[in-house]
Amino acid sequence: MGEHEVAVPFDELKWVNEPPRSAPNPPADRRGPTTGTAGTGTPDGGRTYPDHAVLNMTKDQLKSAPQFKYTK
């Protein structure tokens, strides 16, 4: 209800390789592995690239952004 998809400029995204701050304590069944792969012992498995993007916009800014509609 009240949701719409918006397009954001690619340069507005900040690529990061740190845990998301919006989900402080996920339930145990939704937590990822606590150790990485290949014996690194790190949560990111020794990955050297960012794993997600962060958009620095407020809820009101997103609500007022123009709606993006897919066309076929």
mmCIF file of the N, C-alpha and C atoms, coordinates in Angstrom:
data_MODEL
# 
_entry.id   MODEL 
# 
loop_
_atom_site.group_PDB 
_atom_site.id 
_atom_site.type_symbol 
_atom_site.label_atom_id 
_atom_site.label_alt_id 
_atom_site.label_comp_id 
_atom_site.label_asym_id 
_atom_site.label_entity_id 
_atom_site.label_seq_id 
_atom_site.pdbx_PDB_ins_code 
_atom_site.Cartn_x 
_atom_site.Cartn_y 
_atom_site.Cartn_z 
_atom_site.occupancy 
_atom_site.B_iso_or_equiv 
_atom_site.pdbx_formal_charge 
_atom_site.auth_seq_id 
_atom_site.auth_comp_id 
_atom_site.auth_asym_id 
_atom_site.auth_atom_id 
_atom_site.pdbx_PDB_model_num 
ATOM 1   N N  . MET A 1 1  ? 0.844  -1.176  0.000   1.00 0.00 ? 1  MET A N  1 
ATOM 2   C CA . MET A 1 1  ? 0.000  0.000   0.000   1.00 0.00 ? 1  MET A CA 1 
ATOM 3   C C  . MET A 1 1  ? 0.889  1.239   0.000   1.00 0.00 ? 1  MET A C  1 
ATOM 4   N N  . GLY A 1 2  ? 0.702  2.090   -0.957  1.00 0.00 ? 2  GLY A N  1 
ATOM 5   C CA . GLY A 1 2  ? 1.492  3.301   -1.031  1.00 0.00 ? 2  GLY A CA 1 
ATOM 6   C C  . GLY A 1 2  ? 2.909  3.076   -1.533  1.00 0.00 ? 2  GLY A C  1 
ATOM 7   N N  . GLU A 1 3  ? 3.176  1.915   -2.095  1.00 0.00 ? 3  GLU A N  1 
ATOM 8   C CA . GLU A 1 3  ? 4.514  1.621   -2.597  1.00 0.00 ? 3  GLU A CA 1 
ATOM 9   C C  . GLU A 1 3  ? 4.594  1.914   -4.079  1.00 0.00 ? 3  GLU A C  1 
ATOM 10  N N  . HIS A 1 4  ? 5.772  2.358   -4.522  1.00 0.00 ? 4  HIS A N  1 
ATOM 11  C CA . HIS A 1 4  ? 6.026  2.496   -5.943  1.00 0.00 ? 4  HIS A CA 1 
ATOM 12  C C  . HIS A 1 4  ? 7.514  2.344   -6.190  1.00 0.00 ? 4  HIS A C  1 
ATOM 13  N N  . GLU A 1 5  ? 7.859  1.868   -7.369  1.00 0.00 ? 5  GLU A N  1 
ATOM 14  C CA . GLU A 1 5  ? 9.260  1.686   -7.710  1.00 0.00 ? 5  GLU A CA 1 
ATOM 15  C C  . GLU A 1 5  ? 9.816  2.997   -8.235  1.00 0.00 ? 5  GLU A C  1 
ATOM 16  N N  . VAL A 1 6  ? 11.062 3.284   -7.854  1.00 0.00 ? 6  VAL A N  1 
ATOM 17  C CA . VAL A 1 6  ? 11.713 4.506   -8.312  1.00 0.00 ? 6  VAL A CA 1 
ATOM 18  C C  . VAL A 1 6  ? 13.053 4.158   -8.938  1.00 0.00 ? 6  VAL A C  1 
ATOM 19  N N  . ALA A 1 7  ? 13.496 4.980   -9.870  1.00 0.00 ? 7  ALA A N  1 
ATOM 20  C CA . ALA A 1 7  ? 14.818 4.833   -10.463 1.00 0.00 ? 7  ALA A CA 1 
ATOM 21  C C  . ALA A 1 7  ? 15.743 5.814   -9.755  1.00 0.00 ? 7  ALA A C  1 
ATOM 22  N N  . VAL A 1 8  ? 16.920 5.362   -9.393  1.00 0.00 ? 8  VAL A N  1 
ATOM 23  C CA . VAL A 1 8  ? 17.893 6.243   -8.749  1.00 0.00 ? 8  VAL A CA 1 
ATOM 24  C C  . VAL A 1 8  ? 19.162 6.281   -9.598  1.00 0.00 ? 8  VAL A C  1 
ATOM 25  N N  . PRO A 1 9  ? 19.825 7.420   -9.630  1.00 0.00 ? 9  PRO A N  1 
ATOM 26  C CA . PRO A 1 9  ? 21.077 7.499   -10.384 1.00 0.00 ? 9  PRO A CA 1 
ATOM 27  C C  . PRO A 1 9  ? 22.120 6.549   -9.796  1.00 0.00 ? 9  PRO A C  1 
ATOM 28  N N  . PHE A 1 10 ? 22.826 5.858   -10.663 1.00 0.00 ? 10 PHE A N  1 
ATOM 29  C CA . PHE A 1 10 ? 23.816 4.882   -10.226 1.00 0.00 ? 10 PHE A CA 1 
ATOM 30  C C  . PHE A 1 10 ? 24.878 5.516   -9.331  1.00 0.00 ? 10 PHE A C  1 
ATOM 31  N N  . ASP A 1 11 ? 25.239 6.773   -9.603  1.00 0.00 ? 11 ASP A N  1 
ATOM 32  C CA . ASP A 1 11 ? 26.281 7.416   -8.804  1.00 0.00 ? 11 ASP A CA 1 
ATOM 33  C C  . ASP A 1 11 ? 25.813 7.806   -7.398  1.00 0.00 ? 11 ASP A C  1 
ATOM 34  N N  . GLU A 1 12 ? 24.516 7.632   -7.110  1.00 0.00 ? 12 GLU A N  1 
ATOM 35  C CA . GLU A 1 12 ? 23.992 7.887   -5.768  1.00 0.00 ? 12 GLU A CA 1 
ATOM 36  C C  . GLU A 1 12 ? 24.183 6.674   -4.845  1.00 0.00 ? 12 GLU A C  1 
ATOM 37  N N  . LEU A 1 13 ? 24.551 5.532   -5.414  1.00 0.00 ? 13 LEU A N  1 
ATOM 38  C CA . LEU A 1 13 ? 24.747 4.320   -4.617  1.00 0.00 ? 13 LEU A CA 1 
ATOM 39  C C  . LEU A 1 13 ? 26.169 4.265   -4.091  1.00 0.00 ? 13 LEU A C  1 
ATOM 40  N N  . LYS A 1 14 ? 26.300 3.884   -2.829  1.00 0.00 ? 14 LYS A N  1 
ATOM 41  C CA . LYS A 1 14 ? 27.615 3.695   -2.219  1.00 0.00 ? 14 LYS A CA 1 
ATOM 42  C C  . LYS A 1 14 ? 27.786 2.196   -2.010  1.00 0.00 ? 14 LYS A C  1 
ATOM 43  N N  . TRP A 1 15 ? 28.797 1.615   -2.643  1.00 0.00 ? 15 TRP A N  1 
ATOM 44  C CA . TRP A 1 15 ? 29.047 0.177   -2.540  1.00 0.00 ? 15 TRP A CA 1 
ATOM 45  C C  . TRP A 1 15 ? 29.890 -0.092  -1.302  1.00 0.00 ? 15 TRP A C  1 
ATOM 46  N N  . VAL A 1 16 ? 29.406 -0.995  -0.434  1.00 0.00 ? 16 VAL A N  1 
ATOM 47  C CA . VAL A 1 16 ? 30.076 -1.281  0.829   1.00 0.00 ? 16 VAL A CA 1 
ATOM 48  C C  . VAL A 1 16 ? 30.245 -2.776  1.036   1.00 0.00 ? 16 VAL A C  1 
ATOM 49  N N  . ASN A 1 17 ? 31.187 -3.124  1.876   1.00 0.00 ? 17 ASN A N  1 
ATOM 50  C CA . ASN A 1 17 ? 31.455 -4.516  2.216   1.00 0.00 ? 17 ASN A CA 1 
ATOM 51  C C  . ASN A 1 17 ? 31.436 -4.658  3.732   1.00 0.00 ? 17 ASN A C  1 
ATOM 52  N N  . GLU A 1 18 ? 30.326 -4.249  4.310   1.00 0.00 ? 18 GLU A N  1 
ATOM 53  C CA . GLU A 1 18 ? 30.149 -4.359  5.755   1.00 0.00 ? 18 GLU A CA 1 
ATOM 54  C C  . GLU A 1 18 ? 28.716 -4.790  6.025   1.00 0.00 ? 18 GLU A C  1 
ATOM 55  N N  . PRO A 1 19 ? 28.436 -5.352  7.199   1.00 0.00 ? 19 PRO A N  1 
ATOM 56  C CA . PRO A 1 19 ? 27.073 -5.816  7.480   1.00 0.00 ? 19 PRO A CA 1 
ATOM 57  C C  . PRO A 1 19 ? 26.069 -4.662  7.427   1.00 0.00 ? 19 PRO A C  1 
ATOM 58  N N  . PRO A 1 20 ? 24.866 -4.909  6.908   1.00 0.00 ? 20 PRO A N  1 
ATOM 59  C CA . PRO A 1 20 ? 23.833 -3.861  6.907   1.00 0.00 ? 20 PRO A CA 1 
ATOM 60  C C  . PRO A 1 20 ? 23.518 -3.431  8.325   1.00 0.00 ? 20 PRO A C  1 
ATOM 61  N N  . ARG A 1 21 ? 23.274 -2.156  8.518   1.00 0.00 ? 21 ARG A N  1 
ATOM 62  C CA . ARG A 1 21 ? 22.984 -1.626  9.855   1.00 0.00 ? 21 ARG A CA 1 
ATOM 63  C C  . ARG A 1 21 ? 21.512 -1.658  10.199  1.00 0.00 ? 21 ARG A C  1 
ATOM 64  N N  . SER A 1 22 ? 20.642 -1.915  9.221   1.00 0.00 ? 22 SER A N  1 
ATOM 65  C CA . SER A 1 22 ? 19.204 -1.866  9.462   1.00 0.00 ? 22 SER A CA 1 
ATOM 66  C C  . SER A 1 22 ? 18.660 -3.129  10.114  1.00 0.00 ? 22 SER A C  1 
ATOM 67  N N  . ALA A 1 23 ? 19.419 -4.210  10.138  1.00 0.00 ? 23 ALA A N  1 
ATOM 68  C CA . ALA A 1 23 ? 18.967 -5.461  10.728  1.00 0.00 ? 23 ALA A CA 1 
ATOM 69  C C  . ALA A 1 23 ? 19.932 -5.857  11.831  1.00 0.00 ? 23 ALA A C  1 
ATOM 70  N N  . PRO A 1 24 ? 19.753 -5.291  13.046  1.00 0.00 ? 24 PRO A N  1 
ATOM 71  C CA . PRO A 1 24 ? 20.739 -5.499  14.101  1.00 0.00 ? 24 PRO A CA 1 
ATOM 72  C C  . PRO A 1 24 ? 20.901 -6.943  14.562  1.00 0.00 ? 24 PRO A C  1 
ATOM 73  N N  . ASN A 1 25 ? 19.833 -7.670  14.761  1.00 0.00 ? 25 ASN A N  1 
ATOM 74  C CA . ASN A 1 25 ? 19.924 -9.037  15.254  1.00 0.00 ? 25 ASN A CA 1 
ATOM 75  C C  . ASN A 1 25 ? 18.919 -9.932  14.548  1.00 0.00 ? 25 ASN A C  1 
ATOM 76  N N  . PRO A 1 26 ? 19.273 -10.473 13.371  1.00 0.00 ? 26 PRO A N  1 
ATOM 77  C CA . PRO A 1 26 ? 18.319 -11.356 12.698  1.00 0.00 ? 26 PRO A CA 1 
ATOM 78  C C  . PRO A 1 26 ? 18.115 -12.638 13.492  1.00 0.00 ? 26 PRO A C  1 
ATOM 79  N N  . PRO A 1 27 ? 16.966 -13.286 13.330  1.00 0.00 ? 27 PRO A N  1 
ATOM 80  C CA . PRO A 1 27 ? 16.743 -14.557 14.017  1.00 0.00 ? 27 PRO A CA 1 
ATOM 81  C C  . PRO A 1 27 ? 17.830 -15.560 13.638  1.00 0.00 ? 27 PRO A C  1 
ATOM 82  N N  . ALA A 1 28 ? 18.104 -16.488 14.527  1.00 0.00 ? 28 ALA A N  1 
ATOM 83  C CA . ALA A 1 28 ? 19.196 -17.449 14.323  1.00 0.00 ? 28 ALA A CA 1 
ATOM 84  C C  . ALA A 1 28 ? 19.064 -18.204 13.003  1.00 0.00 ? 28 ALA A C  1 
ATOM 85  N N  . ASP A 1 29 ? 17.837 -18.524 12.585  1.00 0.00 ? 29 ASP A N  1 
ATOM 86  C CA . ASP A 1 29 ? 17.670 -19.279 11.353  1.00 0.00 ? 29 ASP A CA 1 
ATOM 87  C C  . ASP A 1 29 ? 17.898 -18.432 10.100  1.00 0.00 ? 29 ASP A C  1 
ATOM 88  N N  . ARG A 1 30 ? 18.045 -17.108 10.243  1.00 0.00 ? 30 ARG A N  1 
ATOM 89  C CA . ARG A 1 30 ? 18.255 -16.238 9.086   1.00 0.00 ? 30 ARG A CA 1 
ATOM 90  C C  . ARG A 1 30 ? 19.666 -15.658 9.061   1.00 0.00 ? 30 ARG A C  1 
ATOM 91  N N  . ARG A 1 31 ? 20.477 -15.993 10.045  1.00 0.00 ? 31 ARG A N  1 
ATOM 92  C CA . ARG A 1 31 ? 21.847 -15.499 10.067  1.00 0.00 ? 31 ARG A CA 1 
ATOM 93  C C  . ARG A 1 31 ? 22.698 -16.262 9.074   1.00 0.00 ? 31 ARG A C  1 
ATOM 94  N N  . GLY A 1 32 ? 23.639 -15.563 8.488   1.00 0.00 ? 32 GLY A N  1 
ATOM 95  C CA . GLY A 1 32 ? 24.566 -16.209 7.571   1.00 0.00 ? 32 GLY A CA 1 
ATOM 96  C C  . GLY A 1 32 ? 25.637 -16.942 8.357   1.00 0.00 ? 32 GLY A C  1 
ATOM 97  N N  . PRO A 1 33 ? 26.559 -17.559 7.652   1.00 0.00 ? 33 PRO A N  1 
ATOM 98  C CA . PRO A 1 33 ? 27.638 -18.275 8.339   1.00 0.00 ? 33 PRO A CA 1 
ATOM 99  C C  . PRO A 1 33 ? 28.534 -17.308 9.108   1.00 0.00 ? 33 PRO A C  1 
ATOM 100 N N  . THR A 1 34 ? 29.066 -17.785 10.220  1.00 0.00 ? 34 THR A N  1 
ATOM 101 C CA . THR A 1 34 ? 29.934 -16.925 11.023  1.00 0.00 ? 34 THR A CA 1 
ATOM 102 C C  . THR A 1 34 ? 31.388 -17.073 10.615  1.00 0.00 ? 34 THR A C  1 
ATOM 103 N N  . THR A 1 35 ? 31.680 -18.060 9.812   1.00 0.00 ? 35 THR A N  1 
ATOM 104 C CA . THR A 1 35 ? 33.037 -18.190 9.291   1.00 0.00 ? 35 THR A CA 1 
ATOM 105 C C  . THR A 1 35 ? 32.971 -18.234 7.785   1.00 0.00 ? 35 THR A C  1 
ATOM 106 N N  . GLY A 1 36 ? 34.019 -17.784 7.142   1.00 0.00 ? 36 GLY A N  1 
ATOM 107 C CA . GLY A 1 36 ? 34.043 -17.716 5.686   1.00 0.00 ? 36 GLY A CA 1 
ATOM 108 C C  . GLY A 1 36 ? 34.383 -19.033 5.045   1.00 0.00 ? 36 GLY A C  1 
ATOM 109 N N  . THR A 1 37 ? 34.607 -18.961 3.745   1.00 0.00 ? 37 THR A N  1 
ATOM 110 C CA . THR A 1 37 ? 34.951 -20.148 2.992   1.00 0.00 ? 37 THR A CA 1 
ATOM 111 C C  . THR A 1 37 ? 36.452 -20.216 2.811   1.00 0.00 ? 37 THR A C  1 
ATOM 112 N N  . ALA A 1 38 ? 36.918 -21.297 2.320   1.00 0.00 ? 38 ALA A N  1 
ATOM 113 C CA . ALA A 1 38 ? 38.341 -21.507 2.019   1.00 0.00 ? 38 ALA A CA 1 
ATOM 114 C C  . ALA A 1 38 ? 39.233 -21.323 3.241   1.00 0.00 ? 38 ALA A C  1 
ATOM 115 N N  . GLY A 1 39 ? 38.679 -21.555 4.437   1.00 0.00 ? 39 GLY A N  1 
ATOM 116 C CA . GLY A 1 39 ? 39.485 -21.517 5.646   1.00 0.00 ? 39 GLY A CA 1 
ATOM 117 C C  . GLY A 1 39 ? 39.974 -20.143 6.057   1.00 0.00 ? 39 GLY A C  1 
ATOM 118 N N  . THR A 1 40 ? 39.337 -19.088 5.570   1.00 0.00 ? 40 THR A N  1 
ATOM 119 C CA . THR A 1 40 ? 39.800 -17.745 5.924   1.00 0.00 ? 40 THR A CA 1 
ATOM 120 C C  . THR A 1 40 ? 39.371 -17.339 7.323   1.00 0.00 ? 40 THR A C  1 
ATOM 121 N N  . GLY A 1 41 ? 38.229 -17.879 7.799   1.00 0.00 ? 41 GLY A N  1 
ATOM 122 C CA . GLY A 1 41 ? 37.747 -17.529 9.127   1.00 0.00 ? 41 GLY A CA 1 
ATOM 123 C C  . GLY A 1 41 ? 37.128 -16.149 9.200   1.00 0.00 ? 41 GLY A C  1 
ATOM 124 N N  . THR A 1 42 ? 36.890 -15.491 8.067   1.00 0.00 ? 42 THR A N  1 
ATOM 125 C CA . THR A 1 42 ? 36.275 -14.174 8.062   1.00 0.00 ? 42 THR A CA 1 
ATOM 126 C C  . THR A 1 42 ? 34.833 -14.279 7.603   1.00 0.00 ? 42 THR A C  1 
ATOM 127 N N  . PRO A 1 43 ? 33.934 -13.411 8.116   1.00 0.00 ? 43 PRO A N  1 
ATOM 128 C CA . PRO A 1 43 ? 32.527 -13.489 7.727   1.00 0.00 ? 43 PRO A CA 1 
ATOM 129 C C  . PRO A 1 43 ? 32.295 -13.292 6.235   1.00 0.00 ? 43 PRO A C  1 
ATOM 130 N N  . ASP A 1 44 ? 33.178 -12.568 5.555   1.00 0.00 ? 44 ASP A N  1 
ATOM 131 C CA . ASP A 1 44 ? 32.983 -12.329 4.120   1.00 0.00 ? 44 ASP A CA 1 
ATOM 132 C C  . ASP A 1 44 ? 33.655 -13.393 3.263   1.00 0.00 ? 44 ASP A C  1 
ATOM 133 N N  . GLY A 1 45 ? 34.249 -14.397 3.864   1.00 0.00 ? 45 GLY A N  1 
ATOM 134 C CA . GLY A 1 45 ? 34.867 -15.471 3.116   1.00 0.00 ? 45 GLY A CA 1 
ATOM 135 C C  . GLY A 1 45 ? 36.098 -15.041 2.347   1.00 0.00 ? 45 GLY A C  1 
ATOM 136 N N  . GLY A 1 46 ? 36.724 -13.939 2.749   1.00 0.00 ? 46 GLY A N  1 
ATOM 137 C CA . GLY A 1 46 ? 37.900 -13.455 2.063   1.00 0.00 ? 46 GLY A CA 1 
ATOM 138 C C  . GLY A 1 46 ? 37.579 -12.642 0.821   1.00 0.00 ? 46 GLY A C  1 
ATOM 139 N N  . ARG A 1 47 ? 36.305 -12.292 0.644   1.00 0.00 ? 47 ARG A N  1 
ATOM 140 C CA . ARG A 1 47 ? 35.865 -11.518 -0.514  1.00 0.00 ? 47 ARG A CA 1 
ATOM 141 C C  . ARG A 1 47 ? 36.539 -10.149 -0.497  1.00 0.00 ? 47 ARG A C  1 
ATOM 142 N N  . THR A 1 48 ? 36.966 -9.664  -1.638  1.00 0.00 ? 48 THR A N  1 
ATOM 143 C CA . THR A 1 48 ? 37.633 -8.365  -1.724  1.00 0.00 ? 48 THR A CA 1 
ATOM 144 C C  . THR A 1 48 ? 36.791 -7.328  -2.452  1.00 0.00 ? 48 THR A C  1 
ATOM 145 N N  . TYR A 1 49 ? 35.528 -7.636  -2.726  1.00 0.00 ? 49 TYR A N  1 
ATOM 146 C CA . TYR A 1 49 ? 34.652 -6.696  -3.423  1.00 0.00 ? 49 TYR A CA 1 
ATOM 147 C C  . TYR A 1 49 ? 33.420 -6.411  -2.561  1.00 0.00 ? 49 TYR A C  1 
ATOM 148 N N  . PRO A 1 50 ? 32.773 -5.260  -2.745  1.00 0.00 ? 50 PRO A N  1 
ATOM 149 C CA . PRO A 1 50 ? 31.567 -4.938  -1.961  1.00 0.00 ? 50 PRO A CA 1 
ATOM 150 C C  . PRO A 1 50 ? 30.440 -5.920  -2.240  1.00 0.00 ? 50 PRO A C  1 
ATOM 151 N N  . ASP A 1 51 ? 29.641 -6.187  -1.216  1.00 0.00 ? 51 ASP A N  1 
ATOM 152 C CA . ASP A 1 51 ? 28.554 -7.154  -1.399  1.00 0.00 ? 51 ASP A CA 1 
ATOM 153 C C  . ASP A 1 51 ? 27.168 -6.527  -1.481  1.00 0.00 ? 51 ASP A C  1 
ATOM 154 N N  . HIS A 1 52 ? 27.044 -5.234  -1.230  1.00 0.00 ? 52 HIS A N  1 
ATOM 155 C CA . HIS A 1 52 ? 25.741 -4.575  -1.375  1.00 0.00 ? 52 HIS A CA 1 
ATOM 156 C C  . HIS A 1 52 ? 25.931 -3.065  -1.492  1.00 0.00 ? 52 HIS A C  1 
ATOM 157 N N  . ALA A 1 53 ? 24.865 -2.396  -1.919  1.00 0.00 ? 53 ALA A N  1 
ATOM 158 C CA . ALA A 1 53 ? 24.902 -0.943  -2.084  1.00 0.00 ? 53 ALA A CA 1 
ATOM 159 C C  . ALA A 1 53 ? 23.999 -0.288  -1.049  1.00 0.00 ? 53 ALA A C  1 
ATOM 160 N N  . VAL A 1 54 ? 24.341 0.947   -0.686  1.00 0.00 ? 54 VAL A N  1 
ATOM 161 C CA . VAL A 1 54 ? 23.552 1.732   0.257   1.00 0.00 ? 54 VAL A CA 1 
ATOM 162 C C  . VAL A 1 54 ? 23.124 3.013   -0.452  1.00 0.00 ? 54 VAL A C  1 
ATOM 163 N N  . LEU A 1 55 ? 21.859 3.357   -0.323  1.00 0.00 ? 55 LEU A N  1 
ATOM 164 C CA . LEU A 1 55 ? 21.324 4.581   -0.902  1.00 0.00 ? 55 LEU A CA 1 
ATOM 165 C C  . LEU A 1 55 ? 21.035 5.534   0.245   1.00 0.00 ? 55 LEU A C  1 
ATOM 166 N N  . ASN A 1 56 ? 21.634 6.705   0.225   1.00 0.00 ? 56 ASN A N  1 
ATOM 167 C CA . ASN A 1 56 ? 21.485 7.672   1.308   1.00 0.00 ? 56 ASN A CA 1 
ATOM 168 C C  . ASN A 1 56 ? 20.341 8.632   0.994   1.00 0.00 ? 56 ASN A C  1 
ATOM 169 N N  . MET A 1 57 ? 19.114 8.152   1.180   1.00 0.00 ? 57 MET A N  1 
ATOM 170 C CA . MET A 1 57 ? 17.911 8.966   0.984   1.00 0.00 ? 57 MET A CA 1 
ATOM 171 C C  . MET A 1 57 ? 16.972 8.728   2.156   1.00 0.00 ? 57 MET A C  1 
ATOM 172 N N  . THR A 1 58 ? 16.240 9.767   2.512   1.00 0.00 ? 58 THR A N  1 
ATOM 173 C CA . THR A 1 58 ? 15.259 9.620   3.584   1.00 0.00 ? 58 THR A CA 1 
ATOM 174 C C  . THR A 1 58 ? 13.994 8.974   3.041   1.00 0.00 ? 58 THR A C  1 
ATOM 175 N N  . LYS A 1 59 ? 13.156 8.541   3.949   1.00 0.00 ? 59 LYS A N  1 
ATOM 176 C CA . LYS A 1 59 ? 11.882 7.941   3.575   1.00 0.00 ? 59 LYS A CA 1 
ATOM 177 C C  . LYS A 1 59 ? 11.046 8.946   2.778   1.00 0.00 ? 59 LYS A C  1 
ATOM 178 N N  . ASP A 1 60 ? 11.032 10.209  3.213   1.00 0.00 ? 60 ASP A N  1 
ATOM 179 C CA . ASP A 1 60 ? 10.262 11.237  2.508   1.00 0.00 ? 60 ASP A CA 1 
ATOM 180 C C  . ASP A 1 60 ? 10.809 11.492  1.103   1.00 0.00 ? 60 ASP A C  1 
ATOM 181 N N  . GLN A 1 61 ? 12.138 11.459  0.945   1.00 0.00 ? 61 GLN A N  1 
ATOM 182 C CA . GLN A 1 61 ? 12.724 11.642  -0.373  1.00 0.00 ? 61 GLN A CA 1 
ATOM 183 C C  . GLN A 1 61 ? 12.316 10.501  -1.305  1.00 0.00 ? 61 GLN A C  1 
ATOM 184 N N  . LEU A 1 62 ? 12.310 9.291   -0.797  1.00 0.00 ? 62 LEU A N  1 
ATOM 185 C CA . LEU A 1 62 ? 11.891 8.151   -1.609  1.00 0.00 ? 62 LEU A CA 1 
ATOM 186 C C  . LEU A 1 62 ? 10.409 8.240   -1.973  1.00 0.00 ? 62 LEU A C  1 
ATOM 187 N N  . LYS A 1 63 ? 9.588  8.663   -1.011  1.00 0.00 ? 63 LYS A N  1 
ATOM 188 C CA . LYS A 1 63 ? 8.155  8.792   -1.279  1.00 0.00 ? 63 LYS A CA 1 
ATOM 189 C C  . LYS A 1 63 ? 7.881  9.832   -2.353  1.00 0.00 ? 63 LYS A C  1 
ATOM 190 N N  . SER A 1 64 ? 8.670  10.899  -2.384  1.00 0.00 ? 64 SER A N  1 
ATOM 191 C CA . SER A 1 64 ? 8.426  11.968  -3.354  1.00 0.00 ? 64 SER A CA 1 
ATOM 192 C C  . SER A 1 64 ? 9.147  11.752  -4.683  1.00 0.00 ? 64 SER A C  1 
ATOM 193 N N  . ALA A 1 65 ? 9.948  10.707  -4.787  1.00 0.00 ? 65 ALA A N  1 
ATOM 194 C CA . ALA A 1 65 ? 10.658 10.417  -6.041  1.00 0.00 ? 65 ALA A CA 1 
ATOM 195 C C  . ALA A 1 65 ? 9.644  9.990   -7.108  1.00 0.00 ? 65 ALA A C  1 
ATOM 196 N N  . PRO A 1 66 ? 9.911  10.352  -8.369  1.00 0.00 ? 66 PRO A N  1 
ATOM 197 C CA . PRO A 1 66 ? 8.981  9.959   -9.430  1.00 0.00 ? 66 PRO A CA 1 
ATOM 198 C C  . PRO A 1 66 ? 8.934  8.434   -9.593  1.00 0.00 ? 66 PRO A C  1 
ATOM 199 N N  . GLN A 1 67 ? 7.740  7.960   -9.885  1.00 0.00 ? 67 GLN A N  1 
ATOM 200 C CA . GLN A 1 67 ? 7.547  6.520   -10.046 1.00 0.00 ? 67 GLN A CA 1 
ATOM 201 C C  . GLN A 1 67 ? 8.199  6.047   -11.336 1.00 0.00 ? 67 GLN A C  1 
ATOM 202 N N  . PHE A 1 68 ? 8.814  4.862   -11.263 1.00 0.00 ? 68 PHE A N  1 
ATOM 203 C CA . PHE A 1 68 ? 9.419  4.227   -12.437 1.00 0.00 ? 68 PHE A CA 1 
ATOM 204 C C  . PHE A 1 68 ? 8.491  3.128   -12.904 1.00 0.00 ? 68 PHE A C  1 
ATOM 205 N N  . LYS A 1 69 ? 8.150  3.134   -14.186 1.00 0.00 ? 69 LYS A N  1 
ATOM 206 C CA . LYS A 1 69 ? 7.281  2.096   -14.739 1.00 0.00 ? 69 LYS A CA 1 
ATOM 207 C C  . LYS A 1 69 ? 8.037  1.345   -15.831 1.00 0.00 ? 69 LYS A C  1 
ATOM 208 N N  . TYR A 1 70 ? 7.988  0.039   -15.758 1.00 0.00 ? 70 TYR A N  1 
ATOM 209 C CA . TYR A 1 70 ? 8.599  -0.808  -16.781 1.00 0.00 ? 70 TYR A CA 1 
ATOM 210 C C  . TYR A 1 70 ? 7.774  -0.732  -18.052 1.00 0.00 ? 70 TYR A C  1 
ATOM 211 N N  . THR A 1 71 ? 8.435  -0.736  -19.189 1.00 0.00 ? 71 THR A N  1 
ATOM 212 C CA . THR A 1 71 ? 7.719  -0.802  -20.460 1.00 0.00 ? 71 THR A CA 1 
ATOM 213 C C  . THR A 1 71 ? 8.227  -2.022  -21.225 1.00 0.00 ? 71 THR A C  1 
ATOM 214 N N  . LYS A 1 72 ? 7.360  -2.608  -21.986 1.00 0.00 ? 72 LYS A N  1 
ATOM 215 C CA . LYS A 1 72 ? 7.716  -3.800  -22.762 1.00 0.00 ? 72 LYS A CA 1 
ATOM 216 C C  . LYS A 1 72 ? 8.119  -3.444  -24.149 1.00 0.00 ? 72 LYS A C  1 
# 
